[in-house]
Amino acid sequence: MNFRQLEYFTTAARLKSISKAAERLYMAQSSLSQFLQTLESNMASPLFVRTSRGVRPTEAGNIMVKYAYATLAEYHRTQDEI
């Protein structure tokens, strides 16, 4: 997983909508949805509960969100320091 993919995941979690996240990320909704499904498969756990009103992180998803934000924060601190 790379930093861009962490941004994909955290944007979907923050906006609670795959379509809104895709729009914000300037990508097709189907591409983001496919990425998230692949990520869930790689993690061997569902990361989002999908409903007609959007998405919300599962317990595993909340753990992933916590570590994704921490990883991105460290990356940005490193960029700032360099």
N, CA, C and O atoms as a CHARMM CRD file, in Angstrom:
* protein
*
  328
    1    1 MET  N      0.85000  -1.16300   0.00000 PROA 1      0.00000
    2    1 MET  CA     0.00000   0.00000   0.00000 PROA 1      0.00000
    3    1 MET  C      0.90000   1.23100   0.00000 PROA 1      0.00000
    4    1 MET  O      1.93100   1.26500   0.67300 PROA 1      0.00000
    5    2 ASN  N      0.49500   2.23500  -0.76200 PROA 2      0.00000
    6    2 ASN  CA     1.26400   3.46900  -0.80200 PROA 2      0.00000
    7    2 ASN  C      0.47200   4.62000  -0.17700 PROA 2      0.00000
    8    2 ASN  O     -0.68200   4.45500   0.21600 PROA 2      0.00000
    9    3 PHE  N      1.10600   5.77200  -0.09500 PROA 3      0.00000
   10    3 PHE  CA     0.46500   6.91100   0.57500 PROA 3      0.00000
   11    3 PHE  C     -0.79200   7.37800  -0.14100 PROA 3      0.00000
   12    3 PHE  O     -1.75100   7.80000   0.50600 PROA 3      0.00000
   13    4 ARG  N     -0.80200   7.30900  -1.45200 PROA 4      0.00000
   14    4 ARG  CA    -1.99600   7.69300  -2.20700 PROA 4      0.00000
   15    4 ARG  C     -3.16600   6.78400  -1.83800 PROA 4      0.00000
   16    4 ARG  O     -4.29200   7.25300  -1.67100 PROA 4      0.00000
   17    5 GLN  N     -2.90500   5.50300  -1.71500 PROA 5      0.00000
   18    5 GLN  CA    -3.95800   4.56400  -1.35500 PROA 5      0.00000
   19    5 GLN  C     -4.45600   4.79500   0.07100 PROA 5      0.00000
   20    5 GLN  O     -5.64100   4.61200   0.35100 PROA 5      0.00000
   21    6 LEU  N     -3.55700   5.19700   0.97500 PROA 6      0.00000
   22    6 LEU  CA    -3.99900   5.55500   2.32000 PROA 6      0.00000
   23    6 LEU  C     -4.93500   6.76300   2.26200 PROA 6      0.00000
   24    6 LEU  O     -5.91100   6.83200   3.00900 PROA 6      0.00000
   25    7 GLU  N     -4.63700   7.70700   1.37900 PROA 7      0.00000
   26    7 GLU  CA    -5.51300   8.87000   1.19300 PROA 7      0.00000
   27    7 GLU  C     -6.87500   8.42500   0.65700 PROA 7      0.00000
   28    7 GLU  O     -7.90300   8.94800   1.08700 PROA 7      0.00000
   29    8 TYR  N     -6.89700   7.48100  -0.26300 PROA 8      0.00000
   30    8 TYR  CA    -8.16800   6.96000  -0.79500 PROA 8      0.00000
   31    8 TYR  C     -9.02200   6.41400   0.35500 PROA 8      0.00000
   32    8 TYR  O    -10.19900   6.74600   0.49600 PROA 8      0.00000
   33    9 PHE  N     -8.39100   5.57100   1.16200 PROA 9      0.00000
   34    9 PHE  CA    -9.11200   4.92600   2.25700 PROA 9      0.00000
   35    9 PHE  C     -9.61700   5.94700   3.26800 PROA 9      0.00000
   36    9 PHE  O    -10.78800   5.91400   3.64600 PROA 9      0.00000
   37   10 THR  N     -8.74500   6.85600   3.71000 PROA 10     0.00000
   38   10 THR  CA    -9.14100   7.81900   4.73500 PROA 10     0.00000
   39   10 THR  C    -10.18300   8.81200   4.21500 PROA 10     0.00000
   40   10 THR  O    -11.03300   9.27400   4.97600 PROA 10     0.00000
   41   11 THR  N    -10.12000   9.13700   2.93800 PROA 11     0.00000
   42   11 THR  CA   -11.11500  10.05400   2.37000 PROA 11     0.00000
   43   11 THR  C    -12.49900   9.40200   2.38000 PROA 11     0.00000
   44   11 THR  O    -13.48800  10.04800   2.72700 PROA 11     0.00000
   45   12 ALA  N    -12.57000   8.14200   2.00600 PROA 12     0.00000
   46   12 ALA  CA   -13.85600   7.42800   2.03700 PROA 12     0.00000
   47   12 ALA  C    -14.38800   7.35100   3.46800 PROA 12     0.00000
   48   12 ALA  O    -15.58500   7.52700   3.69700 PROA 12     0.00000
   49   13 ALA  N    -13.50700   7.09100   4.42100 PROA 13     0.00000
   50   13 ALA  CA   -13.93200   7.00900   5.82100 PROA 13     0.00000
   51   13 ALA  C    -14.39200   8.36900   6.33300 PROA 13     0.00000
   52   13 ALA  O    -15.40700   8.46300   7.02300 PROA 13     0.00000
   53   14 ARG  N    -13.65800   9.41200   6.00200 PROA 14     0.00000
   54   14 ARG  CA   -13.99000  10.75100   6.49300 PROA 14     0.00000
   55   14 ARG  C    -15.29400  11.27400   5.90700 PROA 14     0.00000
   56   14 ARG  O    -16.10700  11.86300   6.61900 PROA 14     0.00000
   57   15 LEU  N    -15.49600  11.05600   4.60000 PROA 15     0.00000
   58   15 LEU  CA   -16.69500  11.56700   3.92900 PROA 15     0.00000
   59   15 LEU  C    -17.89300  10.62600   4.07700 PROA 15     0.00000
   60   15 LEU  O    -19.02400  11.00400   3.77300 PROA 15     0.00000
   61   16 LYS  N    -17.64200   9.40600   4.54100 PROA 16     0.00000
   62   16 LYS  CA   -18.70400   8.40400   4.73300 PROA 16     0.00000
   63   16 LYS  C    -19.48100   8.11800   3.45500 PROA 16     0.00000
   64   16 LYS  O    -20.66800   7.79500   3.48600 PROA 16     0.00000
   65   17 SER  N    -18.77600   8.24500   2.32400 PROA 17     0.00000
   66   17 SER  CA   -19.40600   8.01800   1.02600 PROA 17     0.00000
   67   17 SER  C    -18.32800   7.71700  -0.00300 PROA 17     0.00000
   68   17 SER  O    -17.37600   8.47900  -0.16500 PROA 17     0.00000
   69   18 ILE  N    -18.49200   6.59300  -0.69700 PROA 18     0.00000
   70   18 ILE  CA   -17.53500   6.24700  -1.73600 PROA 18     0.00000
   71   18 ILE  C    -17.67000   7.20100  -2.91400 PROA 18     0.00000
   72   18 ILE  O    -16.66300   7.62700  -3.48000 PROA 18     0.00000
   73   19 SER  N    -18.89300   7.54100  -3.29100 PROA 19     0.00000
   74   19 SER  CA   -19.08100   8.44000  -4.43800 PROA 19     0.00000
   75   19 SER  C    -18.54800   9.84500  -4.13800 PROA 19     0.00000
   76   19 SER  O    -17.91900  10.45400  -5.00400 PROA 19     0.00000
   77   20 LYS  N    -18.78700  10.37100  -2.93100 PROA 20     0.00000
   78   20 LYS  CA   -18.25600  11.69200  -2.57200 PROA 20     0.00000
   79   20 LYS  C    -16.73600  11.66300  -2.49700 PROA 20     0.00000
   80   20 LYS  O    -16.06900  12.60900  -2.91600 PROA 20     0.00000
   81   21 ALA  N    -16.19200  10.57200  -1.96000 PROA 21     0.00000
   82   21 ALA  CA   -14.73500  10.43700  -1.88300 PROA 21     0.00000
   83   21 ALA  C    -14.13000  10.37300  -3.28100 PROA 21     0.00000
   84   21 ALA  O    -13.11000  11.01000  -3.54600 PROA 21     0.00000
   85   22 ALA  N    -14.74200   9.62100  -4.16000 PROA 22     0.00000
   86   22 ALA  CA   -14.23400   9.52200  -5.53100 PROA 22     0.00000
   87   22 ALA  C    -14.25300  10.89000  -6.21000 PROA 22     0.00000
   88   22 ALA  O    -13.31200  11.26100  -6.91100 PROA 22     0.00000
   89   23 GLU  N    -15.31500  11.61600  -5.99600 PROA 23     0.00000
   90   23 GLU  CA   -15.40700  12.96100  -6.57100 PROA 23     0.00000
   91   23 GLU  C    -14.29400  13.85100  -6.01600 PROA 23     0.00000
   92   23 GLU  O    -13.63500  14.56300  -6.77400 PROA 23     0.00000
   93   24 ARG  N    -14.08500  13.81400  -4.71800 PROA 24     0.00000
   94   24 ARG  CA   -13.04400  14.62300  -4.07500 PROA 24     0.00000
   95   24 ARG  C    -11.64800  14.23400  -4.56500 PROA 24     0.00000
   96   24 ARG  O    -10.75900  15.07900  -4.67300 PROA 24     0.00000
   97   25 LEU  N    -11.46800  12.93400  -4.86200 PROA 25     0.00000
   98   25 LEU  CA   -10.17000  12.42000  -5.29400 PROA 25     0.00000
   99   25 LEU  C     -9.97800  12.48200  -6.81500 PROA 25     0.00000
  100   25 LEU  O     -8.94100  12.07100  -7.33700 PROA 25     0.00000
  101   26 TYR  N    -10.98900  12.99900  -7.51200 PROA 26     0.00000
  102   26 TYR  CA   -10.95300  13.10500  -8.98300 PROA 26     0.00000
  103   26 TYR  C    -10.71600  11.74500  -9.63300 PROA 26     0.00000
  104   26 TYR  O     -9.84500  11.58400 -10.48700 PROA 26     0.00000
  105   27 MET  N    -11.51400  10.78000  -9.20400 PROA 27     0.00000
  106   27 MET  CA   -11.41900   9.44600  -9.79000 PROA 27     0.00000
  107   27 MET  C    -12.81800   8.87600  -9.95800 PROA 27     0.00000
  108   27 MET  O    -13.78200   9.38600  -9.38700 PROA 27     0.00000
  109   28 ALA  N    -12.91600   7.82900 -10.73600 PROA 28     0.00000
  110   28 ALA  CA   -14.21100   7.18200 -10.94800 PROA 28     0.00000
  111   28 ALA  C    -14.63400   6.44600  -9.68200 PROA 28     0.00000
  112   28 ALA  O    -13.81000   5.85100  -8.98900 PROA 28     0.00000
  113   29 GLN  N    -15.93100   6.49800  -9.39400 PROA 29     0.00000
  114   29 GLN  CA   -16.47400   5.81900  -8.21900 PROA 29     0.00000
  115   29 GLN  C    -16.18200   4.32700  -8.29200 PROA 29     0.00000
  116   29 GLN  O    -15.86300   3.70300  -7.28000 PROA 29     0.00000
  117   30 SER  N    -16.29000   3.75900  -9.48000 PROA 30     0.00000
  118   30 SER  CA   -16.05600   2.32000  -9.63100 PROA 30     0.00000
  119   30 SER  C    -14.59800   1.96200  -9.32600 PROA 30     0.00000
  120   30 SER  O    -14.33100   0.89000  -8.78200 PROA 30     0.00000
  121   31 SER  N    -13.65900   2.83800  -9.66600 PROA 31     0.00000
  122   31 SER  CA   -12.24200   2.58200  -9.37000 PROA 31     0.00000
  123   31 SER  C    -11.98000   2.60700  -7.86900 PROA 31     0.00000
  124   31 SER  O    -11.25500   1.76000  -7.34800 PROA 31     0.00000
  125   32 LEU  N    -12.56800   3.57500  -7.17700 PROA 32     0.00000
  126   32 LEU  CA   -12.39100   3.65100  -5.72700 PROA 32     0.00000
  127   32 LEU  C    -13.05300   2.45500  -5.04800 PROA 32     0.00000
  128   32 LEU  O    -12.48200   1.86000  -4.13400 PROA 32     0.00000
  129   33 SER  N    -14.24200   2.10800  -5.48900 PROA 33     0.00000
  130   33 SER  CA   -14.94600   0.96800  -4.93000 PROA 33     0.00000
  131   33 SER  C    -14.13700  -0.31400  -5.12100 PROA 33     0.00000
  132   33 SER  O    -14.03300  -1.12900  -4.20400 PROA 33     0.00000
  133   34 GLN  N    -13.57200  -0.48900  -6.29900 PROA 34     0.00000
  134   34 GLN  CA   -12.76200  -1.67400  -6.58300 PROA 34     0.00000
  135   34 GLN  C    -11.51500  -1.68500  -5.69400 PROA 34     0.00000
  136   34 GLN  O    -11.14100  -2.73200  -5.16400 PROA 34     0.00000
  137   35 PHE  N    -10.87100  -0.52700  -5.52900 PROA 35     0.00000
  138   35 PHE  CA    -9.70800  -0.44300  -4.65300 PROA 35     0.00000
  139   35 PHE  C    -10.07100  -0.86600  -3.22600 PROA 35     0.00000
  140   35 PHE  O     -9.36000  -1.65300  -2.60300 PROA 35     0.00000
  141   36 LEU  N    -11.18500  -0.33200  -2.72100 PROA 36     0.00000
  142   36 LEU  CA   -11.59700  -0.65300  -1.34800 PROA 36     0.00000
  143   36 LEU  C    -11.92100  -2.13100  -1.18700 PROA 36     0.00000
  144   36 LEU  O    -11.60700  -2.72500  -0.15500 PROA 36     0.00000
  145   37 GLN  N    -12.54200  -2.72700  -2.18700 PROA 37     0.00000
  146   37 GLN  CA   -12.83500  -4.16100  -2.12900 PROA 37     0.00000
  147   37 GLN  C    -11.54900  -4.97400  -2.12100 PROA 37     0.00000
  148   37 GLN  O    -11.44800  -5.96800  -1.40100 PROA 37     0.00000
  149   38 THR  N    -10.56300  -4.56000  -2.91700 PROA 38     0.00000
  150   38 THR  CA    -9.27500  -5.24900  -2.94500 PROA 38     0.00000
  151   38 THR  C     -8.55900  -5.09700  -1.60600 PROA 38     0.00000
  152   38 THR  O     -7.96500  -6.05000  -1.10000 PROA 38     0.00000
  153   39 LEU  N     -8.61800  -3.89300  -1.03700 PROA 39     0.00000
  154   39 LEU  CA    -8.01300  -3.66100   0.26900 PROA 39     0.00000
  155   39 LEU  C     -8.65700  -4.55100   1.32900 PROA 39     0.00000
  156   39 LEU  O     -7.96000  -5.15200   2.14700 PROA 39     0.00000
  157   40 GLU  N     -9.97800  -4.63400   1.31600 PROA 40     0.00000
  158   40 GLU  CA   -10.68000  -5.49900   2.26900 PROA 40     0.00000
  159   40 GLU  C    -10.27900  -6.95700   2.07600 PROA 40     0.00000
  160   40 GLU  O    -10.11700  -7.69400   3.04900 PROA 40     0.00000
  161   41 SER  N    -10.12200  -7.36700   0.84300 PROA 41     0.00000
  162   41 SER  CA    -9.69500  -8.73600   0.56500 PROA 41     0.00000
  163   41 SER  C     -8.27900  -8.97600   1.09800 PROA 41     0.00000
  164   41 SER  O     -8.00300 -10.01300   1.70000 PROA 41     0.00000
  165   42 ASN  N     -7.38900  -8.00900   0.87100 PROA 42     0.00000
  166   42 ASN  CA    -6.01000  -8.14300   1.35500 PROA 42     0.00000
  167   42 ASN  C     -5.93500  -8.13900   2.87600 PROA 42     0.00000
  168   42 ASN  O     -5.07800  -8.80400   3.45600 PROA 42     0.00000
  169   43 MET  N     -6.81100  -7.40900   3.51200 PROA 43     0.00000
  170   43 MET  CA    -6.83600  -7.34400   4.97300 PROA 43     0.00000
  171   43 MET  C     -7.63000  -8.51800   5.57000 PROA 43     0.00000
  172   43 MET  O     -7.63200  -8.71700   6.78400 PROA 43     0.00000
  173   44 ALA  N     -8.29700  -9.28400   4.71600 PROA 44     0.00000
  174   44 ALA  CA    -9.11200 -10.43100   5.12800 PROA 44     0.00000
  175   44 ALA  C    -10.19300 -10.02300   6.12900 PROA 44     0.00000
  176   44 ALA  O    -10.53300 -10.77000   7.04700 PROA 44     0.00000
  177   45 SER  N    -10.72200  -8.81200   5.92300 PROA 45     0.00000
  178   45 SER  CA   -11.76300  -8.31800   6.82500 PROA 45     0.00000
  179   45 SER  C    -12.50100  -7.16700   6.15200 PROA 45     0.00000
  180   45 SER  O    -11.87400  -6.34100   5.48800 PROA 45     0.00000
  181   46 PRO  N    -13.81500  -7.09800   6.31000 PROA 46     0.00000
  182   46 PRO  CA   -14.52800  -5.93100   5.80000 PROA 46     0.00000
  183   46 PRO  C    -14.10900  -4.69500   6.60000 PROA 46     0.00000
  184   46 PRO  O    -14.01800  -4.74400   7.82600 PROA 46     0.00000
  185   47 LEU  N    -13.85700  -3.59000   5.90000 PROA 47     0.00000
  186   47 LEU  CA   -13.44200  -2.35100   6.54200 PROA 47     0.00000
  187   47 LEU  C    -14.56700  -1.32900   6.61000 PROA 47     0.00000
  188   47 LEU  O    -14.51300  -0.37800   7.39000 PROA 47     0.00000
  189   48 PHE  N    -15.59400  -1.54100   5.77700 PROA 48     0.00000
  190   48 PHE  CA   -16.73300  -0.63600   5.74600 PROA 48     0.00000
  191   48 PHE  C    -18.03300  -1.42500   5.74500 PROA 48     0.00000
  192   48 PHE  O    -18.11900  -2.51500   5.18000 PROA 48     0.00000
  193   49 VAL  N    -19.03400  -0.85400   6.38700 PROA 49     0.00000
  194   49 VAL  CA   -20.40500  -1.32000   6.24800 PROA 49     0.00000
  195   49 VAL  C    -21.00500  -0.42300   5.18100 PROA 49     0.00000
  196   49 VAL  O    -21.00000   0.80000   5.31400 PROA 49     0.00000
  197   50 ARG  N    -21.51800  -1.02900   4.12700 PROA 50     0.00000
  198   50 ARG  CA   -22.10400  -0.27100   3.02700 PROA 50     0.00000
  199   50 ARG  C    -23.62200  -0.26600   3.17100 PROA 50     0.00000
  200   50 ARG  O    -24.24900  -1.31300   3.33600 PROA 50     0.00000
  201   51 THR  N    -24.20100   0.93000   3.10500 PROA 51     0.00000
  202   51 THR  CA   -25.65200   1.06600   3.17500 PROA 51     0.00000
  203   51 THR  C    -26.10000   1.98300   2.04700 PROA 51     0.00000
  204   51 THR  O    -25.27300   2.52700   1.31500 PROA 51     0.00000
  205   52 SER  N    -27.38900   2.14800   1.91100 PROA 52     0.00000
  206   52 SER  CA   -27.90600   3.04600   0.87600 PROA 52     0.00000
  207   52 SER  C    -27.57500   4.50300   1.21400 PROA 52     0.00000
  208   52 SER  O    -27.65400   5.37100   0.34500 PROA 52     0.00000
  209   53 ARG  N    -27.21100   4.77400   2.45600 PROA 53     0.00000
  210   53 ARG  CA   -26.89400   6.14200   2.89000 PROA 53     0.00000
  211   53 ARG  C    -25.40200   6.42400   2.90000 PROA 53     0.00000
  212   53 ARG  O    -24.98900   7.52500   3.26400 PROA 53     0.00000
  213   54 GLY  N    -24.58300   5.45300   2.51000 PROA 54     0.00000
  214   54 GLY  CA   -23.13700   5.65600   2.48700 PROA 54     0.00000
  215   54 GLY  C    -22.40600   4.50700   3.13600 PROA 54     0.00000
  216   54 GLY  O    -22.88300   3.37200   3.14600 PROA 54     0.00000
  217   55 VAL  N    -21.23900   4.81400   3.68200 PROA 55     0.00000
  218   55 VAL  CA   -20.41100   3.79200   4.32500 PROA 55     0.00000
  219   55 VAL  C    -20.02100   4.26800   5.72000 PROA 55     0.00000
  220   55 VAL  O    -19.98300   5.46400   6.00700 PROA 55     0.00000
  221   56 ARG  N    -19.73400   3.29500   6.57200 PROA 56     0.00000
  222   56 ARG  CA   -19.16700   3.60300   7.88000 PROA 56     0.00000
  223   56 ARG  C    -18.16100   2.49500   8.20100 PROA 56     0.00000
  224   56 ARG  O    -18.37100   1.33500   7.84400 PROA 56     0.00000
  225   57 PRO  N    -17.07400   2.85800   8.87400 PROA 57     0.00000
  226   57 PRO  CA   -16.05500   1.85400   9.16800 PROA 57     0.00000
  227   57 PRO  C    -16.56200   0.78400  10.13100 PROA 57     0.00000
  228   57 PRO  O    -17.32700   1.06900  11.05300 PROA 57     0.00000
  229   58 THR  N    -16.13000  -0.42400   9.90400 PROA 58     0.00000
  230   58 THR  CA   -16.35200  -1.51600  10.84400 PROA 58     0.00000
  231   58 THR  C    -15.34000  -1.35200  11.98300 PROA 58     0.00000
  232   58 THR  O    -14.56400  -0.39600  11.98700 PROA 58     0.00000
  233   59 GLU  N    -15.34400  -2.25600  12.92300 PROA 59     0.00000
  234   59 GLU  CA   -14.33600  -2.20600  13.99100 PROA 59     0.00000
  235   59 GLU  C    -12.93500  -2.30600  13.38100 PROA 59     0.00000
  236   59 GLU  O    -12.03000  -1.56200  13.75900 PROA 59     0.00000
  237   60 ALA  N    -12.77100  -3.22100  12.44500 PROA 60     0.00000
  238   60 ALA  CA   -11.47700  -3.34400  11.75600 PROA 60     0.00000
  239   60 ALA  C    -11.16900  -2.07100  10.97100 PROA 60     0.00000
  240   60 ALA  O    -10.02100  -1.62800  10.92800 PROA 60     0.00000
  241   61 GLY  N    -12.18200  -1.49000  10.35900 PROA 61     0.00000
  242   61 GLY  CA   -12.00700  -0.25100   9.61600 PROA 61     0.00000
  243   61 GLY  C    -11.55400   0.88800  10.50600 PROA 61     0.00000
  244   61 GLY  O    -10.71800   1.69500  10.10200 PROA 61     0.00000
  245   62 ASN  N    -12.09700   0.96400  11.71900 PROA 62     0.00000
  246   62 ASN  CA   -11.67600   2.00400  12.65900 PROA 62     0.00000
  247   62 ASN  C    -10.21300   1.84300  13.05600 PROA 62     0.00000
  248   62 ASN  O     -9.49700   2.83100  13.21800 PROA 62     0.00000
  249   63 ILE  N     -9.77500   0.60600  13.21200 PROA 63     0.00000
  250   63 ILE  CA    -8.36000   0.35100  13.49600 PROA 63     0.00000
  251   63 ILE  C     -7.50900   0.80500  12.32100 PROA 63     0.00000
  252   63 ILE  O     -6.47500   1.44700  12.50400 PROA 63     0.00000
  253   64 MET  N     -7.94700   0.47200  11.11900 PROA 64     0.00000
  254   64 MET  CA    -7.22700   0.86800   9.90800 PROA 64     0.00000
  255   64 MET  C     -7.17800   2.38900   9.77500 PROA 64     0.00000
  256   64 MET  O     -6.14100   2.94800   9.41800 PROA 64     0.00000
  257   65 VAL  N     -8.28900   3.05700  10.06000 PROA 65     0.00000
  258   65 VAL  CA    -8.33500   4.52400   9.98700 PROA 65     0.00000
  259   65 VAL  C     -7.29900   5.12300  10.94100 PROA 65     0.00000
  260   65 VAL  O     -6.55300   6.02700  10.56400 PROA 65     0.00000
  261   66 LYS  N     -7.25500   4.62100  12.16200 PROA 66     0.00000
  262   66 LYS  CA    -6.31800   5.14000  13.16800 PROA 66     0.00000
  263   66 LYS  C     -4.88200   5.04200  12.67100 PROA 66     0.00000
  264   66 LYS  O     -4.12700   6.01200  12.74700 PROA 66     0.00000
  265   67 TYR  N     -4.50900   3.88500  12.16600 PROA 67     0.00000
  266   67 TYR  CA    -3.13500   3.70400  11.70900 PROA 67     0.00000
  267   67 TYR  C     -2.86100   4.42600  10.39100 PROA 67     0.00000
  268   67 TYR  O     -1.74300   4.88500  10.16100 PROA 67     0.00000
  269   68 ALA  N     -3.85000   4.52800   9.54000 PROA 68     0.00000
  270   68 ALA  CA    -3.66700   5.25700   8.28000 PROA 68     0.00000
  271   68 ALA  C     -3.40200   6.73300   8.55600 PROA 68     0.00000
  272   68 ALA  O     -2.49800   7.32200   7.96300 PROA 68     0.00000
  273   69 TYR  N     -4.18800   7.33700   9.45900 PROA 69     0.00000
  274   69 TYR  CA    -3.96100   8.74300   9.80800 PROA 69     0.00000
  275   69 TYR  C     -2.59100   8.93600  10.45700 PROA 69     0.00000
  276   69 TYR  O     -1.90200   9.91300  10.16300 PROA 69     0.00000
  277   70 ALA  N     -2.19300   8.02700  11.32400 PROA 70     0.00000
  278   70 ALA  CA    -0.88300   8.13100  11.97400 PROA 70     0.00000
  279   70 ALA  C      0.24400   8.02900  10.95100 PROA 70     0.00000
  280   70 ALA  O      1.21700   8.77900  11.01900 PROA 70     0.00000
  281   71 THR  N      0.11400   7.10800  10.01000 PROA 71     0.00000
  282   71 THR  CA     1.12800   6.93500   8.97600 PROA 71     0.00000
  283   71 THR  C      1.22300   8.17600   8.09800 PROA 71     0.00000
  284   71 THR  O      2.32000   8.64400   7.79500 PROA 71     0.00000
  285   72 LEU  N      0.07900   8.70600   7.69200 PROA 72     0.00000
  286   72 LEU  CA     0.07400   9.91700   6.85900 PROA 72     0.00000
  287   72 LEU  C      0.63800  11.11000   7.61900 PROA 72     0.00000
  288   72 LEU  O      1.34800  11.92800   7.03400 PROA 72     0.00000
  289   73 ALA  N      0.34100  11.22500   8.89700 PROA 73     0.00000
  290   73 ALA  CA     0.87500  12.32900   9.69800 PROA 73     0.00000
  291   73 ALA  C      2.39900  12.25300   9.77900 PROA 73     0.00000
  292   73 ALA  O      3.08100  13.26900   9.64500 PROA 73     0.00000
  293   74 GLU  N      2.92900  11.05700   9.99700 PROA 74     0.00000
  294   74 GLU  CA     4.38100  10.88700  10.04200 PROA 74     0.00000
  295   74 GLU  C      5.01200  11.22400   8.68900 PROA 74     0.00000
  296   74 GLU  O      6.06400  11.86200   8.62800 PROA 74     0.00000
  297   75 TYR  N      4.37500  10.79900   7.62800 PROA 75     0.00000
  298   75 TYR  CA     4.87100  11.09800   6.28400 PROA 75     0.00000
  299   75 TYR  C      4.93300  12.61300   6.06300 PROA 75     0.00000
  300   75 TYR  O      5.92900  13.12200   5.54900 PROA 75     0.00000
  301   76 HSD  N      3.88400  13.32800   6.44300 PROA 76     0.00000
  302   76 HSD  CA     3.85800  14.78400   6.24800 PROA 76     0.00000
  303   76 HSD  C      4.87500  15.48000   7.15600 PROA 76     0.00000
  304   76 HSD  O      5.48900  16.46500   6.74500 PROA 76     0.00000
  305   77 ARG  N      5.06200  14.98500   8.38000 PROA 77     0.00000
  306   77 ARG  CA     6.09700  15.55000   9.26100 PROA 77     0.00000
  307   77 ARG  C      7.48400  15.35000   8.66100 PROA 77     0.00000
  308   77 ARG  O      8.33100  16.24100   8.72300 PROA 77     0.00000
  309   78 THR  N      7.70400  14.18900   8.08800 PROA 78     0.00000
  310   78 THR  CA     8.98800  13.91000   7.45700 PROA 78     0.00000
  311   78 THR  C      9.22400  14.85200   6.27100 PROA 78     0.00000
  312   78 THR  O     10.31600  15.39600   6.11000 PROA 78     0.00000
  313   79 GLN  N      8.20700  15.03300   5.45900 PROA 79     0.00000
  314   79 GLN  CA     8.31500  15.96500   4.33100 PROA 79     0.00000
  315   79 GLN  C      8.64400  17.37200   4.82500 PROA 79     0.00000
  316   79 GLN  O      9.50100  18.04900   4.25700 PROA 79     0.00000
  317   80 ASP  N      7.96200  17.81000   5.88200 PROA 80     0.00000
  318   80 ASP  CA     8.19300  19.14800   6.42300 PROA 80     0.00000
  319   80 ASP  C      9.61400  19.30000   6.94700 PROA 80     0.00000
  320   80 ASP  O     10.25400  20.33000   6.73900 PROA 80     0.00000
  321   81 GLU  N     10.10400  18.26600   7.62900 PROA 81     0.00000
  322   81 GLU  CA    11.44000  18.34500   8.19700 PROA 81     0.00000
  323   81 GLU  C     12.51600  18.34700   7.11900 PROA 81     0.00000
  324   81 GLU  O     13.52600  19.04100   7.24200 PROA 81     0.00000
  325   82 ILE  N     12.30200  17.58200   6.08000 PROA 82     0.00000
  326   82 ILE  CA    13.28500  17.53000   4.98200 PROA 82     0.00000
  327   82 ILE  C     13.26900  18.84800   4.23400 PROA 82     0.00000
  328   82 ILE  O     14.01900  19.02200   3.27300 PROA 82     0.00000
